[in-house]
Amino acid sequence: MKKLLEIKEALIKNEIKYKFIVISGNKKYKELYNDITFFSKPIKYETILTEIGNTNCILDIVQEGQTGLTWRPFEALFFDKKLITTNKSIRDFDFYNKNNILVLDDNYDEIISFLKLPYVKIDEKIKERYKLEYWIANFFND
């Protein structure tokens, strides 16, 4: 929550529109941060996809100690959306492009310039490697 609030302040400072949707059962958060949408239960994936369709950029905040990627980078990849993430390991993936993905540490001042960069379309051959069909085929071929 701390990281989310820091990002929120940076967006407000730079007059960037945002919409945060957070899954949390903490009722105190809902009372304190009325400009953030909180759900106490998981929301339908169809709703998430609708929200993604209505945005230019997706935010991905990984929990401390988390390894691997969440769904957010893949959603950004397949929907041609920019991604702001705290996951430093994303730089190691073949779909990483600094125009499309901002790895956030304390570099909040870079958000506005990042959002102004043109999105670079990722080659379909790279995207194919992250589709379920490809993973299943590789799993059974290995």
The first five atom37 places (N, CA, C, CB, O) and aatype in JSON, in Angstrom:
{
  "aatype": [12, 11, 11, 10, 10, 6, 9, 11, 6, 0, 10, 9, 11, 2, 6, 9, 11, 18, 11, 13, 9, 19, 9, 15, 7, 2, 11, 11, 18, 11, 6, 10, 18, 2, 3, 9, 16, 13, 13, 15, 11, 14, 9, 11, 18, 6, 16, 9, 10, 16, 6, 9, 7, 2, 16, 2, 4, 9, 10, 3, 9, 19, 5, 6, 7, 5, 16, 7, 10, 16, 17, 1, 14, 13, 6, 0, 10, 13, 13, 3, 11, 11, 10, 9, 16, 16, 2, 11, 15, 9, 1, 3, 13, 3, 13, 18, 2, 11, 2, 2, 9, 10, 19, 10, 3, 3, 2, 18, 3, 6, 9, 9, 15, 13, 10, 11, 10, 14, 18, 19, 11, 9, 3, 6, 11, 9, 11, 6, 1, 18, 11, 10, 6, 18, 17, 9, 0, 2, 13, 13, 2, 3],
  "atom_mask": [
    [1, 1, 1, 1, 1],
    [1, 1, 1, 1, 1],
    [1, 1, 1, 1, 1],
    [1, 1, 1, 1, 1],
    [1, 1, 1, 1, 1],
    [1, 1, 1, 1, 1],
    [1, 1, 1, 1, 1],
    [1, 1, 1, 1, 1],
    [1, 1, 1, 1, 1],
    [1, 1, 1, 1, 1],
    [1, 1, 1, 1, 1],
    [1, 1, 1, 1, 1],
    [1, 1, 1, 1, 1],
    [1, 1, 1, 1, 1],
    [1, 1, 1, 1, 1],
    [1, 1, 1, 1, 1],
    [1, 1, 1, 1, 1],
    [1, 1, 1, 1, 1],
    [1, 1, 1, 1, 1],
    [1, 1, 1, 1, 1],
    [1, 1, 1, 1, 1],
    [1, 1, 1, 1, 1],
    [1, 1, 1, 1, 1],
    [1, 1, 1, 1, 1],
    [1, 1, 1, 0, 1],
    [1, 1, 1, 1, 1],
    [1, 1, 1, 1, 1],
    [1, 1, 1, 1, 1],
    [1, 1, 1, 1, 1],
    [1, 1, 1, 1, 1],
    [1, 1, 1, 1, 1],
    [1, 1, 1, 1, 1],
    [1, 1, 1, 1, 1],
    [1, 1, 1, 1, 1],
    [1, 1, 1, 1, 1],
    [1, 1, 1, 1, 1],
    [1, 1, 1, 1, 1],
    [1, 1, 1, 1, 1],
    [1, 1, 1, 1, 1],
    [1, 1, 1, 1, 1],
    [1, 1, 1, 1, 1],
    [1, 1, 1, 1, 1],
    [1, 1, 1, 1, 1],
    [1, 1, 1, 1, 1],
    [1, 1, 1, 1, 1],
    [1, 1, 1, 1, 1],
    [1, 1, 1, 1, 1],
    [1, 1, 1, 1, 1],
    [1, 1, 1, 1, 1],
    [1, 1, 1, 1, 1],
    [1, 1, 1, 1, 1],
    [1, 1, 1, 1, 1],
    [1, 1, 1, 0, 1],
    [1, 1, 1, 1, 1],
    [1, 1, 1, 1, 1],
    [1, 1, 1, 1, 1],
    [1, 1, 1, 1, 1],
    [1, 1, 1, 1, 1],
    [1, 1, 1, 1, 1],
    [1, 1, 1, 1, 1],
    [1, 1, 1, 1, 1],
    [1, 1, 1, 1, 1],
    [1, 1, 1, 1, 1],
    [1, 1, 1, 1, 1],
    [1, 1, 1, 0, 1],
    [1, 1, 1, 1, 1],
    [1, 1, 1, 1, 1],
    [1, 1, 1, 0, 1],
    [1, 1, 1, 1, 1],
    [1, 1, 1, 1, 1],
    [1, 1, 1, 1, 1],
    [1, 1, 1, 1, 1],
    [1, 1, 1, 1, 1],
    [1, 1, 1, 1, 1],
    [1, 1, 1, 1, 1],
    [1, 1, 1, 1, 1],
    [1, 1, 1, 1, 1],
    [1, 1, 1, 1, 1],
    [1, 1, 1, 1, 1],
    [1, 1, 1, 1, 1],
    [1, 1, 1, 1, 1],
    [1, 1, 1, 1, 1],
    [1, 1, 1, 1, 1],
    [1, 1, 1, 1, 1],
    [1, 1, 1, 1, 1],
    [1, 1, 1, 1, 1],
    [1, 1, 1, 1, 1],
    [1, 1, 1, 1, 1],
    [1, 1, 1, 1, 1],
    [1, 1, 1, 1, 1],
    [1, 1, 1, 1, 1],
    [1, 1, 1, 1, 1],
    [1, 1, 1, 1, 1],
    [1, 1, 1, 1, 1],
    [1, 1, 1, 1, 1],
    [1, 1, 1, 1, 1],
    [1, 1, 1, 1, 1],
    [1, 1, 1, 1, 1],
    [1, 1, 1, 1, 1],
    [1, 1, 1, 1, 1],
    [1, 1, 1, 1, 1],
    [1, 1, 1, 1, 1],
    [1, 1, 1, 1, 1],
    [1, 1, 1, 1, 1],
    [1, 1, 1, 1, 1],
    [1, 1, 1, 1, 1],
    [1, 1, 1, 1, 1],
    [1, 1, 1, 1, 1],
    [1, 1, 1, 1, 1],
    [1, 1, 1, 1, 1],
    [1, 1, 1, 1, 1],
    [1, 1, 1, 1, 1],
    [1, 1, 1, 1, 1],
    [1, 1, 1, 1, 1],
    [1, 1, 1, 1, 1],
    [1, 1, 1, 1, 1],
    [1, 1, 1, 1, 1],
    [1, 1, 1, 1, 1],
    [1, 1, 1, 1, 1],
    [1, 1, 1, 1, 1],
    [1, 1, 1, 1, 1],
    [1, 1, 1, 1, 1],
    [1, 1, 1, 1, 1],
    [1, 1, 1, 1, 1],
    [1, 1, 1, 1, 1],
    [1, 1, 1, 1, 1],
    [1, 1, 1, 1, 1],
    [1, 1, 1, 1, 1],
    [1, 1, 1, 1, 1],
    [1, 1, 1, 1, 1],
    [1, 1, 1, 1, 1],
    [1, 1, 1, 1, 1],
    [1, 1, 1, 1, 1],
    [1, 1, 1, 1, 1],
    [1, 1, 1, 1, 1],
    [1, 1, 1, 1, 1],
    [1, 1, 1, 1, 1],
    [1, 1, 1, 1, 1],
    [1, 1, 1, 1, 1],
    [1, 1, 1, 1, 1],
    [1, 1, 1, 1, 1],
    [1, 1, 1, 1, 1]
  ],
  "atom_positions": [
    [[0.84, -1.19, 0.0], [0.0, 0.0, 0.0], [0.88, 1.25, 0.0], [-0.95, 0.0, 1.21], [0.55, 2.25, -0.63]],
    [[1.97, 1.16, 0.72], [2.88, 2.3, 0.78], [3.38, 2.68, -0.61], [4.08, 1.99, 1.71], [3.36, 3.85, -0.99]],
    [[3.81, 1.69, -1.37], [4.32, 1.93, -2.73], [3.21, 2.49, -3.62], [4.89, 0.63, -3.34], [3.45, 3.41, -4.4]],
    [[2.02, 1.95, -3.5], [0.89, 2.43, -4.29], [0.61, 3.9, -4.0], [-0.36, 1.59, -4.0], [0.35, 4.68, -4.92]],
    [[0.66, 4.28, -2.74], [0.4, 5.67, -2.36], [1.5, 6.61, -2.86], [0.27, 5.79, -0.84], [1.23, 7.75, -3.23]],
    [[2.74, 6.13, -2.87], [3.83, 6.93, -3.42], [3.63, 7.16, -4.92], [5.19, 6.24, -3.16], [3.84, 8.26, -5.42]],
    [[3.22, 6.12, -5.61], [2.95, 6.23, -7.05], [1.78, 7.18, -7.28], [2.65, 4.84, -7.66], [1.83, 8.02, -8.19]],
    [[0.75, 7.05, -6.49], [-0.42, 7.92, -6.61], [-0.03, 9.39, -6.48], [-1.47, 7.56, -5.54], [-0.47, 10.22, -7.26]],
    [[0.8, 9.7, -5.5], [1.25, 11.08, -5.29], [2.03, 11.59, -6.5], [2.11, 11.17, -4.03], [1.88, 12.75, -6.9]],
    [[2.87, 10.73, -7.07], [3.64, 11.13, -8.26], [2.71, 11.4, -9.43], [4.66, 10.03, -8.63], [2.93, 12.35, -10.19]],
    [[1.67, 10.59, -9.59], [0.72, 10.8, -10.68], [-0.06, 12.1, -10.47], [-0.26, 9.61, -10.78], [-0.25, 12.87, -11.41]],
    [[-0.5, 12.34, -9.25], [-1.23, 13.58, -8.95], [-0.34, 14.79, -9.21], [-1.72, 13.58, -7.47], [-0.78, 15.76, -9.82]],
    [[0.89, 14.72, -8.76], [1.85, 15.82, -8.94], [2.01, 16.16, -10.43], [3.21, 15.45, -8.33], [2.16, 17.32, -10.8]],
    [[1.99, 15.13, -11.27], [2.18, 15.33, -12.71], [0.87, 15.41, -13.49], [3.02, 14.21, -13.27], [0.86, 15.37, -14.72]],
    [[-0.24, 15.52, -12.75], [-1.57, 15.65, -13.34], [-1.89, 14.53, -14.32], [-1.69, 16.99, -14.05], [-2.42, 14.75, -15.41]],
    [[-1.56, 13.31, -13.91], [-1.83, 12.13, -14.71], [-3.06, 11.43, -14.14], [-0.6, 11.17, -14.75], [-3.1, 11.12, -12.95]],
    [[-4.05, 11.18, -15.0], [-5.25, 10.47, -14.56], [-4.89, 9.03, -14.21], [-6.35, 10.51, -15.66], [-4.03, 8.41, -14.85]],
    [[-5.55, 8.51, -13.2], [-5.29, 7.14, -12.78], [-6.57, 6.53, -12.22], [-4.16, 7.1, -11.73], [-7.51, 7.21, -11.82]],
    [[-6.55, 5.21, -12.22], [-7.6, 4.45, -11.54], [-6.92, 3.22, -10.97], [-8.78, 4.08, -12.52], [-6.41, 2.37, -11.71]],
    [[-6.93, 3.13, -9.66], [-6.35, 1.97, -9.0], [-7.47, 1.06, -8.52], [-5.45, 2.4, -7.82], [-8.44, 1.51, -7.91]],
    [[-7.32, -0.22, -8.81], [-8.24, -1.24, -8.33], [-7.42, -2.21, -7.5], [-8.99, -1.98, -9.51], [-6.46, -2.81, -7.99]],
    [[-7.79, -2.36, -6.24], [-7.02, -3.17, -5.3], [-7.93, -4.21, -4.66], [-6.36, -2.28, -4.21], [-9.05, -3.91, -4.24]],
    [[-7.43, -5.43, -4.58], [-8.15, -6.48, -3.86], [-7.58, -6.49, -2.44], [-8.0, -7.9, -4.57], [-6.42, -6.82, -2.23]],
    [[-8.42, -6.14, -1.48], [-7.99, -6.11, -0.08], [-9.21, -6.18, 0.81], [-7.16, -4.83, 0.22], [-10.2, -5.5, 0.59]],
    [[-9.12, -7.01, 1.82], [-10.19, -7.12, 2.79], [-10.07, -6.1, 3.92], [0.0, 0.0, 0.0], [-10.89, -6.09, 4.84]],
    [[-9.07, -5.25, 3.84], [-8.83, -4.26, 4.89], [-9.83, -3.1, 4.76], [-7.38, -3.73, 4.82], [-9.66, -2.24, 3.9]],
    [[-10.84, -3.08, 5.61], [-11.88, -2.05, 5.54], [-11.33, -0.67, 5.86], [-13.02, -2.38, 6.51], [-11.87, 0.34, 5.4]],
    [[-10.27, -0.62, 6.63], [-9.65, 0.65, 6.98], [-9.14, 1.37, 5.73], [-8.5, 0.43, 7.98], [-9.28, 2.59, 5.6]],
    [[-8.55, 0.6, 4.8], [-8.06, 1.19, 3.55], [-9.2, 1.87, 2.8], [-7.41, 0.13, 2.67], [-9.05, 2.98, 2.3]],
    [[-10.32, 1.18, 2.72], [-11.47, 1.7, 1.98], [-11.93, 3.04, 2.55], [-12.63, 0.69, 2.02], [-12.32, 3.93, 1.8]],
    [[-11.87, 3.18, 3.86], [-12.27, 4.42, 4.51], [-11.24, 5.52, 4.31], [-12.49, 4.17, 6.0], [-11.6, 6.68, 4.13]],
    [[-9.96, 5.16, 4.34], [-8.88, 6.14, 4.25], [-8.63, 6.66, 2.83], [-7.61, 5.55, 4.78], [-8.31, 7.83, 2.62]],
    [[-8.79, 5.77, 1.85], [-8.41, 6.11, 0.48], [-9.62, 5.97, -0.45], [-7.25, 5.22, -0.01], [-9.74, 4.99, -1.18]],
    [[-10.49, 6.94, -0.41], [-11.73, 6.84, -1.18], [-11.53, 7.07, -2.68], [-12.74, 7.83, -0.65], [-12.47, 6.9, -3.45]],
    [[-10.33, 7.46, -3.1], [-10.06, 7.61, -4.53], [-9.45, 6.36, -5.15], [-9.14, 8.81, -4.76], [-9.04, 6.36, -6.31]],
    [[-9.38, 5.29, -4.36], [-8.91, 3.99, -4.83], [-10.07, 3.01, -4.71], [-7.65, 3.49, -4.02], [-10.77, 2.98, -3.69]],
    [[-10.28, 2.22, -5.75], [-11.36, 1.24, -5.73], [-10.86, -0.04, -5.06], [-11.87, 0.95, -7.17], [-9.91, -0.67, -5.51]],
    [[-11.53, -0.41, -3.97], [-11.17, -1.62, -3.24], [-12.26, -2.67, -3.4], [-10.93, -1.32, -1.74], [-13.45, -2.36, -3.31]],
    [[-11.84, -3.9, -3.62], [-12.73, -5.05, -3.63], [-12.24, -6.0, -2.56], [-12.77, -5.74, -5.03], [-11.04, -6.26, -2.45]],
    [[-13.14, -6.52, -1.77], [-12.74, -7.45, -0.72], [-12.64, -8.88, -1.25], [-13.74, -7.4, 0.44], [-12.04, -9.74, -0.6]],
    [[-13.22, -9.13, -2.41], [-13.16, -10.46, -3.03], [-12.61, -10.32, -4.44], [-14.57, -11.14, -3.05], [-12.71, -9.25, -5.04]],
    [[-12.03, -11.39, -4.96], [-11.54, -11.32, -6.34], [-12.66, -10.91, -7.3], [-10.97, -12.68, -6.77], [-13.82, -11.26, -7.12]],
    [[-12.27, -10.15, -8.32], [-13.26, -9.72, -9.32], [-13.13, -10.61, -10.55], [-13.05, -8.21, -9.69], [-12.1, -11.24, -10.78]],
    [[-14.18, -10.64, -11.33], [-14.19, -11.47, -12.52], [-13.11, -11.0, -13.49], [-15.58, -11.43, -13.2], [-12.86, -9.81, -13.65]],
    [[-12.47, -11.98, -14.13], [-11.39, -11.63, -15.06], [-11.93, -10.82, -16.23], [-10.7, -12.9, -15.57], [-11.22, -9.99, -16.79]],
    [[-13.16, -11.05, -16.59], [-13.81, -10.28, -17.65], [-13.82, -8.79, -17.29], [-15.25, -10.79, -17.89], [-13.62, -7.94, -18.16]],
    [[-14.05, -8.47, -16.03], [-14.04, -7.09, -15.56], [-12.63, -6.51, -15.66], [-14.55, -7.0, -14.11], [-12.46, -5.36, -16.06]],
    [[-11.63, -7.3, -15.31], [-10.25, -6.85, -15.41], [-9.91, -6.54, -16.86], [-9.29, -7.91, -14.85], [-9.29, -5.52, -17.16]],
    [[-10.32, -7.41, -17.76], [-10.03, -7.2, -19.18], [-10.71, -5.94, -19.71], [-10.46, -8.41, -19.99], [-10.15, -5.24, -20.55]],
    [[-11.91, -5.66, -19.24], [-12.61, -4.44, -19.63], [-11.83, -3.22, -19.16], [-14.06, -4.42, -19.04], [-11.64, -2.26, -19.91]],
    [[-11.37, -3.26, -17.93], [-10.57, -2.15, -17.39], [-9.29, -1.97, -18.2], [-10.23, -2.39, -15.9], [-8.9, -0.84, -18.5]],
    [[-8.63, -3.06, -18.54], [-7.41, -2.99, -19.34], [-7.69, -2.33, -20.69], [-6.8, -4.39, -19.54], [-6.89, -1.53, -21.17]],
    [[-8.81, -2.68, -21.28], [-9.17, -2.1, -22.57], [-9.39, -0.6, -22.5], [0.0, 0.0, 0.0], [-9.28, 0.09, -23.51]],
    [[-9.69, -0.09, -21.32], [-9.97, 1.34, -21.15], [-8.77, 2.13, -20.62], [-11.13, 1.53, -20.21], [-8.93, 3.26, -20.17]],
    [[-7.59, 1.55, -20.67], [-6.43, 2.23, -20.12], [-5.28, 2.27, -21.12], [-5.98, 1.55, -18.83], [-5.28, 1.55, -22.11]],
    [[-4.32, 3.13, -20.83], [-3.11, 3.2, -21.65], [-1.94, 2.5, -20.99], [-2.75, 4.65, -21.93], [-0.96, 2.12, -21.64]],
    [[-2.05, 2.33, -19.68], [-0.92, 1.79, -18.92], [-1.44, 0.96, -17.75], [0.0, 2.93, -18.41], [-2.47, 1.28, -17.15]],
    [[-0.72, -0.12, -17.45], [-1.07, -1.02, -16.36], [0.0, -0.91, -15.29], [-1.21, -2.5, -16.87], [1.19, -0.82, -15.6]],
    [[-0.42, -0.91, -14.05], [0.51, -0.86, -12.92], [0.61, -2.25, -12.3], [0.05, 0.18, -11.87], [-0.39, -2.92, -12.05]],
    [[1.84, -2.67, -12.05], [2.12, -3.99, -11.48], [3.05, -3.8, -10.29], [2.75, -4.95, -12.54], [4.24, -3.54, -10.46]],
    [[2.51, -3.94, -9.09], [3.33, -3.85, -7.88], [3.45, -5.25, -7.31], [2.71, -2.85, -6.83], [2.47, -5.84, -6.87]],
    [[4.68, -5.77, -7.33], [4.89, -7.12, -6.81], [5.18, -7.06, -5.32], [6.04, -7.81, -7.56], [5.74, -6.08, -4.82]],
    [[4.8, -8.1, -4.63], [5.03, -8.17, -3.2], [6.49, -8.49, -2.93], [4.1, -9.22, -2.54], [7.15, -9.18, -3.71]],
    [[6.98, -7.99, -1.82], [8.36, -8.23, -1.44], [8.64, -9.72, -1.37], [8.68, -7.57, -0.1], [7.88, -10.48, -0.77]],
    [[9.74, -10.13, -2.0], [10.13, -11.54, -2.01], [9.5, -12.35, -3.13], [0.0, 0.0, 0.0], [9.85, -13.51, -3.31]],
    [[8.59, -11.74, -3.88], [7.92, -12.46, -4.97], [8.9, -12.68, -6.11], [6.69, -11.68, -5.47], [9.69, -11.81, -6.45]],
    [[8.83, -13.86, -6.7], [9.63, -14.16, -7.88], [8.68, -14.47, -9.02], [10.62, -15.34, -7.63], [7.53, -14.85, -8.8]],
    [[9.17, -14.32, -10.22], [8.33, -14.58, -11.39], [7.42, -13.4, -11.69], [0.0, 0.0, 0.0], [7.42, -12.39, -10.99]],
    [[6.65, -13.56, -12.74], [5.78, -12.49, -13.2], [4.34, -12.72, -12.75], [5.84, -12.38, -14.72], [3.9, -13.86, -12.59]],
    [[3.62, -11.64, -12.56], [2.18, -11.7, -12.33], [1.52, -11.72, -13.71], [1.67, -10.47, -11.46], [2.2, -11.78, -14.73]],
    [[0.2, -11.66, -13.74], [-0.53, -11.61, -15.01], [-0.37, -10.26, -15.69], [-2.01, -11.89, -14.78], [-0.48, -10.18, -16.92]],
    [[-0.11, -9.2, -14.93], [-0.09, -7.84, -15.5], [0.87, -7.68, -16.67], [0.28, -6.85, -14.43], [0.47, -7.1, -17.68]],
    [[2.13, -8.16, -16.6], [3.01, -8.01, -17.76], [2.47, -8.7, -19.01], [4.36, -8.56, -17.43], [2.64, -8.19, -20.12]],
    [[1.84, -9.85, -18.83], [1.3, -10.56, -19.99], [0.09, -9.83, -20.57], [0.92, -11.99, -19.61], [-0.09, -9.78, -21.79]],
    [[-0.72, -9.26, -19.7], [-1.86, -8.45, -20.17], [-1.36, -7.24, -20.94], [-2.74, -8.01, -18.98], [-1.9, -6.9, -21.99]],
    [[-0.33, -6.6, -20.42], [0.24, -5.45, -21.12], [0.79, -5.89, -22.48], [1.36, -4.79, -20.27], [0.59, -5.2, -23.49]],
    [[1.47, -7.01, -22.51], [2.05, -7.54, -23.74], [0.98, -7.81, -24.79], [2.83, -8.81, -23.45], [1.1, -7.36, -25.93]],
    [[-0.06, -8.54, -24.41], [-1.07, -8.95, -25.39], [-2.06, -7.86, -25.78], [-1.81, -10.12, -24.86], [-2.67, -7.93, -26.85]],
    [[-2.21, -6.87, -24.92], [-3.13, -5.77, -25.24], [-2.4, -4.51, -25.69], [-3.99, -5.45, -24.03], [-3.0, -3.45, -25.83]],
    [[-1.09, -4.65, -25.93], [-0.27, -3.52, -26.38], [-0.43, -2.3, -25.48], [-0.64, -3.14, -27.82], [-0.69, -1.19, -25.94]],
    [[-0.27, -2.53, -24.19], [-0.37, -1.46, -23.19], [0.99, -1.25, -22.55], [-1.44, -1.81, -22.11], [1.81, -2.17, -22.47]],
    [[1.23, -0.05, -22.1], [2.44, 0.23, -21.34], [2.3, -0.4, -19.96], [2.7, 1.77, -21.23], [1.19, -0.65, -19.48]],
    [[3.45, -0.65, -19.33], [3.46, -1.29, -18.03], [4.44, -0.55, -17.12], [3.84, -2.78, -18.14], [5.58, -0.28, -17.5]],
    [[3.97, -0.23, -15.93], [4.85, 0.27, -14.88], [4.88, -0.83, -13.82], [4.35, 1.67, -14.28], [3.83, -1.24, -13.32]],
    [[6.08, -1.31, -13.5], [6.19, -2.44, -12.59], [7.33, -2.25, -11.59], [6.4, -3.73, -13.37], [8.3, -1.54, -11.87]],
    [[7.2, -2.87, -10.45], [8.28, -2.88, -9.47], [9.13, -4.15, -9.61], [7.71, -2.78, -8.05], [10.07, -4.36, -8.84]],
    [[8.8, -4.98, -10.58], [9.51, -6.25, -10.79], [10.75, -6.01, -11.66], [8.58, -7.3, -11.44], [10.65, -5.89, -12.88]],
    [[11.9, -5.95, -11.01], [13.15, -5.67, -11.72], [13.56, -6.78, -12.69], [14.27, -5.44, -10.71], [14.26, -6.51, -13.66]],
    [[13.14, -8.0, -12.44], [13.54, -9.12, -13.29], [12.89, -9.06, -14.67], [13.18, -10.42, -12.62], [13.28, -9.83, -15.56]],
    [[11.94, -8.19, -14.87], [11.25, -8.11, -16.16], [12.21, -7.7, -17.28], [10.08, -7.13, -16.09], [11.97, -7.97, -18.45]],
    [[13.29, -7.04, -16.89], [14.3, -6.62, -17.89], [14.95, -7.83, -18.57], [15.39, -5.76, -17.22], [15.52, -7.69, -19.65]],
    [[14.86, -9.0, -17.96], [15.48, -10.2, -18.51], [14.62, -10.92, -19.55], [15.8, -11.15, -17.39], [15.07, -11.89, -20.15]],
    [[13.4, -10.44, -19.75], [12.5, -11.11, -20.69], [12.64, -10.52, -22.08], [11.05, -10.99, -20.22], [12.94, -9.33, -22.24]],
    [[12.42, -11.36, -23.1], [12.61, -10.93, -24.48], [11.58, -9.89, -24.95], [12.55, -12.13, -25.38], [11.8, -9.25, -25.98]],
    [[10.49, -9.71, -24.23], [9.51, -8.7, -24.62], [9.76, -7.35, -23.95], [8.11, -9.18, -24.27], [9.03, -6.39, -24.18]],
    [[10.79, -7.27, -23.12], [11.1, -6.01, -22.44], [11.54, -4.97, -23.47], [12.2, -6.22, -21.37], [12.39, -5.23, -24.32]],
    [[10.96, -3.8, -23.37], [11.34, -2.64, -24.18], [11.17, -1.42, -23.29], [10.48, -2.53, -25.5], [10.1, -1.22, -22.71]],
    [[12.2, -0.6, -23.18], [12.15, 0.54, -22.25], [11.09, 1.56, -22.63], [13.5, 1.22, -22.21], [10.69, 2.36, -21.79]],
    [[10.62, 1.54, -23.86], [9.51, 2.43, -24.24], [8.18, 1.92, -23.69], [9.42, 2.55, -25.77], [7.26, 2.71, -23.46]],
    [[8.09, 0.62, -23.47], [6.83, 0.0, -23.07], [6.77, -0.34, -21.58], [6.62, -1.25, -23.87], [5.68, -0.4, -21.0]],
    [[7.92, -0.55, -20.97], [7.94, -1.01, -19.57], [8.88, -0.12, -18.76], [8.38, -2.5, -19.49], [10.06, 0.02, -19.07]],
    [[8.32, 0.47, -17.72], [9.12, 1.25, -16.78], [9.27, 0.44, -15.5], [8.46, 2.64, -16.49], [8.28, 0.08, -14.86]],
    [[10.52, 0.15, -15.14], [10.78, -0.54, -13.89], [10.9, 0.54, -12.82], [12.07, -1.44, -13.97], [11.8, 1.39, -12.85]],
    [[9.99, 0.49, -11.89], [9.87, 1.53, -10.88], [10.6, 1.16, -9.61], [8.41, 1.81, -10.58], [10.39, 0.09, -9.03]],
    [[11.45, 2.06, -9.19], [12.09, 1.93, -7.9], [11.67, 3.18, -7.13], [13.69, 1.8, -8.01], [10.55, 3.23, -6.62]],
    [[12.52, 4.15, -7.05], [12.12, 5.44, -6.5], [12.18, 6.51, -7.59], [13.02, 5.83, -5.3], [12.26, 7.7, -7.28]],
    [[12.15, 6.1, -8.83], [12.28, 6.98, -9.98], [10.93, 7.51, -10.47], [12.99, 6.25, -11.11], [10.63, 7.47, -11.66]],
    [[10.12, 7.98, -9.55], [8.78, 8.46, -9.88], [8.8, 9.63, -10.86], [8.05, 8.87, -8.61], [7.84, 9.84, -11.6]],
    [[9.9, 10.37, -10.85], [10.01, 11.51, -11.76], [10.1, 11.06, -13.22], [11.23, 12.34, -11.4], [9.94, 11.89, -14.12]],
    [[10.36, 9.79, -13.47], [10.45, 9.27, -14.84], [9.09, 8.86, -15.42], [11.39, 8.09, -14.87], [8.99, 8.61, -16.62]],
    [[8.07, 8.8, -14.6], [6.77, 8.31, -15.06], [6.22, 9.15, -16.2], [5.77, 8.29, -13.9], [5.78, 8.61, -17.21]],
    [[6.24, 10.46, -16.05], [5.63, 11.33, -17.07], [6.36, 11.2, -18.41], [5.66, 12.8, -16.61], [5.71, 11.11, -19.45]],
    [[7.7, 11.18, -18.38], [8.44, 11.05, -19.65], [8.23, 9.65, -20.25], [9.95, 11.31, -19.42], [8.16, 9.51, -21.47]],
    [[8.14, 8.64, -19.41], [7.88, 7.28, -19.89], [6.52, 7.22, -20.6], [7.92, 6.28, -18.71], [6.42, 6.63, -21.68]],
    [[5.51, 7.81, -20.01], [4.17, 7.75, -20.61], [4.1, 8.5, -21.93], [3.15, 8.33, -19.65], [3.23, 8.22, -22.76]],
    [[5.0, 9.45, -22.14], [5.02, 10.21, -23.4], [5.74, 9.46, -24.52], [5.68, 11.55, -23.17], [5.58, 9.8, -25.7]],
    [[6.55, 8.46, -24.16], [7.27, 7.7, -25.19], [6.27, 6.92, -26.05], [8.3, 6.73, -24.54], [5.26, 6.44, -25.54]],
    [[6.55, 6.78, -27.33], [5.65, 5.98, -28.17], [5.76, 4.5, -27.82], [5.97, 6.19, -29.66], [6.84, 4.0, -27.52]],
    [[4.63, 3.81, -27.86], [4.62, 2.38, -27.61], [5.29, 1.68, -28.79], [3.16, 1.85, -27.39], [5.01, 2.0, -29.95]],
    [[6.17, 0.73, -28.5], [6.84, -0.05, -29.53], [6.16, -1.41, -29.62], [8.38, -0.2, -29.23], [6.15, -2.17, -28.65]],
    [[5.59, -1.7, -30.77], [4.9, -2.97, -30.98], [5.89, -4.13, -30.87], [4.19, -3.0, -32.36], [6.97, -4.1, -31.46]],
    [[5.52, -5.13, -30.1], [6.37, -6.3, -29.9], [6.09, -7.33, -30.99], [6.14, -6.93, -28.48], [4.94, -7.59, -31.34]],
    [[7.15, -7.89, -31.51], [7.05, -8.87, -32.6], [6.12, -10.02, -32.19], [8.45, -9.42, -32.97], [6.18, -10.52, -31.07]],
    [[5.26, -10.41, -33.11], [4.3, -11.49, -32.85], [4.99, -12.81, -32.51], [3.38, -11.68, -34.06], [4.43, -13.62, -31.76]],
    [[6.18, -13.04, -33.06], [6.91, -14.29, -32.75], [7.28, -14.33, -31.27], [8.19, -14.4, -33.63], [7.27, -15.4, -30.66]],
    [[7.6, -13.18, -30.7], [7.91, -13.12, -29.27], [6.63, -13.34, -28.47], [8.55, -11.75, -28.9], [6.63, -14.1, -27.5]],
    [[5.54, -12.69, -28.86], [4.27, -12.84, -28.15], [3.81, -14.3, -28.15], [3.19, -11.95, -28.79], [3.27, -14.79, -27.16]],
    [[4.03, -14.98, -29.27], [3.6, -16.39, -29.41], [4.16, -17.25, -28.29], [4.03, -16.94, -30.76], [3.5, -18.17, -27.83]],
    [[5.39, -16.96, -27.87], [6.05, -17.76, -26.84], [5.34, -17.7, -25.49], [7.48, -17.3, -26.67], [5.57, -18.54, -24.62]],
    [[4.48, -16.71, -25.31], [3.8, -16.53, -24.03], [2.33, -16.91, -24.08], [3.94, -15.11, -23.57], [1.59, -16.7, -23.11]],
    [[1.91, -17.45, -25.21], [0.53, -17.92, -25.32], [0.43, -19.31, -24.71], [0.05, -17.92, -26.8], [1.38, -20.09, -24.76]],
    [[-0.71, -19.61, -24.16], [-0.94, -20.89, -23.49], [-0.66, -22.07, -24.41], [-2.37, -20.97, -22.97], [-0.07, -23.07, -23.99]],
    [[-1.07, -21.96, -25.65], [-0.88, -23.06, -26.6], [0.61, -23.38, -26.77], [-1.5, -22.7, -27.95], [0.99, -24.55, -26.86]],
    [[1.44, -22.36, -26.8], [2.87, -22.54, -26.96], [3.46, -23.24, -25.73], [3.57, -21.19, -27.18], [4.26, -24.16, -25.85]],
    [[3.04, -22.8, -24.55], [3.54, -23.39, -23.31], [3.14, -24.86, -23.21], [3.0, -22.61, -22.09], [3.96, -25.7, -22.82]],
    [[1.92, -25.17, -23.56], [1.45, -26.56, -23.5], [2.24, -27.42, -24.5], [-0.07, -26.64, -23.81], [2.69, -28.51, -24.16]],
    [[2.4, -26.91, -25.72], [3.14, -27.66, -26.74], [4.58, -27.91, -26.27], [3.14, -26.9, -28.09], [5.11, -29.01, -26.44]],
    [[5.22, -26.9, -25.7], [6.6, -27.07, -25.23], [6.68, -28.01, -24.04], [7.2, -25.72, -24.85], [7.63, -28.79, -23.91]],
    [[5.7, -27.95, -23.18], [5.66, -28.81, -22.0], [5.63, -30.29, -22.42], [4.44, -28.48, -21.13], [6.35, -31.12, -21.86]],
    [[4.81, -30.6, -23.39], [4.66, -31.99, -23.81], [5.74, -32.43, -24.78], [3.31, -32.19, -24.44], [5.96, -33.63, -24.95]],
    [[6.43, -31.49, -25.42], [7.51, -31.83, -26.35], [8.83, -32.02, -25.63], [7.66, -30.76, -27.4], [9.75, -32.64, -26.17]],
    [[8.95, -31.5, -24.44], [10.22, -31.61, -23.69], [10.19, -32.87, -22.95], [10.45, -30.43, -22.74], [11.14, -33.19, -22.24]]
  ]
}
